[in-house]
Amino acid sequence: MRETAYILGIKIYKDRSRRLFRLFQSTYIGKILKLFSMGESKKGYLPISQRICLSKYMCFKTQIERDRMERIPYALVIGSIMYVMLYTRPDVSYALSITSRY
């Protein structure tokens, strides 16, 4: 049997000579972005202020923006991001906790 390359959407990278072991979920993240019509969004780090205060005044103002957001299953989006956060991206936990409350 060969070594495992993928498990539950997580790519496993091993370099025994350098004693390196990495987990990647870029394929899963790409599928999530495509599923929620965000495939063209910017990728990178999530800079978020520690003292950010979200409020209802930051909500979408126009009817077009509201209609677009009503088509997105919010709980499914949060759950999908939590899966990524738990296994390979703990750096998104703070941003996720702030936005999930909002």
C-alpha positions in Angstrom: 0.0 0.0 0.0 1.1 3.5 -0.7 1.2 6.4 1.8 -2.0 8.4 2.1 -2.1 11.6 0.1 -5.6 12.8 1.0 -7.9 12.2 3.8 -11.3 13.9 4.4 -10.3 16.7 1.9 -7.0 17.3 3.6 -3.8 17.0 1.5 -1.0 15.4 3.5 2.6 16.4 2.7 5.5 14.5 4.2 9.2 15.0 3.7 11.0 12.5 5.9 14.5 13.7 5.1 13.7 17.2 6.5 11.3 15.7 9.2 8.5 17.8 7.7 4.8 17.1 7.9 2.2 19.6 6.6 -1.6 19.5 6.1 -3.3 21.6 3.3 -7.0 22.2 2.6 -6.6 24.4 -0.4 -8.8 22.1 -2.6 -11.6 22.1 0.0 -11.4 25.9 0.4 -11.6 26.3 -3.3 -14.7 24.1 -3.4 -16.3 26.2 -0.6 -15.6 29.5 -2.4 -17.0 28.1 -5.7 -20.1 26.7 -3.9 -20.9 30.1 -2.4 -20.1 32.1 -5.6 -16.9 33.6 -4.1 -14.4 32.0 -6.4 -13.0 35.3 -7.5 -12.4 36.6 -3.9 -9.0 37.6 -2.7 -6.9 35.0 -0.9 -4.5 35.6 1.9 -4.3 36.4 5.6 -7.3 37.7 7.5 -6.3 40.8 9.2 -8.9 41.8 11.8 -8.7 44.3 14.6 -8.9 42.8 18.1 -11.3 45.6 19.2 -13.6 45.4 16.3 -17.3 46.1 17.1 -19.8 44.9 14.5 -23.3 46.4 14.5 -26.5 46.4 12.5 -25.5 49.7 11.0 -22.8 47.8 9.0 -25.5 45.7 7.3 -26.2 45.9 3.6 -28.0 49.1 2.6 -29.4 48.4 -0.9 -32.1 45.8 -1.7 -29.8 44.1 -4.3 -27.2 43.5 -1.6 -29.9 42.1 0.8 -31.3 39.8 -1.9 -27.9 38.4 -2.6 -27.2 37.6 1.0 -30.6 36.0 1.5 -29.6 33.3 -1.0 -26.5 32.3 1.0 -27.1 29.7 3.7 -25.2 31.5 6.6 -25.1 28.5 9.0 -23.6 26.3 6.2 -20.9 28.9 5.4 -19.9 29.2 9.1 -19.8 25.4 9.5 -17.6 25.0 6.4 -15.2 27.6 7.6 -15.2 26.0 11.1 -14.1 22.7 9.5 -11.1 24.4 7.9 -10.3 26.2 11.1 -10.3 23.1 13.3 -7.9 21.1 11.1 -5.5 23.3 9.3 -6.2 27.0 9.8 -6.4 28.0 13.5 -5.5 31.6 12.5 -9.1 32.2 11.2 -10.7 31.3 14.6 -10.8 34.9 15.9 -12.3 36.3 12.7 -14.8 33.5 12.5 -15.9 33.9 16.1 -16.5 37.6 15.6 -18.4 37.3 12.4 -20.5 34.3 13.5 -21.8 36.4 16.4 -22.8 39.1 14.0 
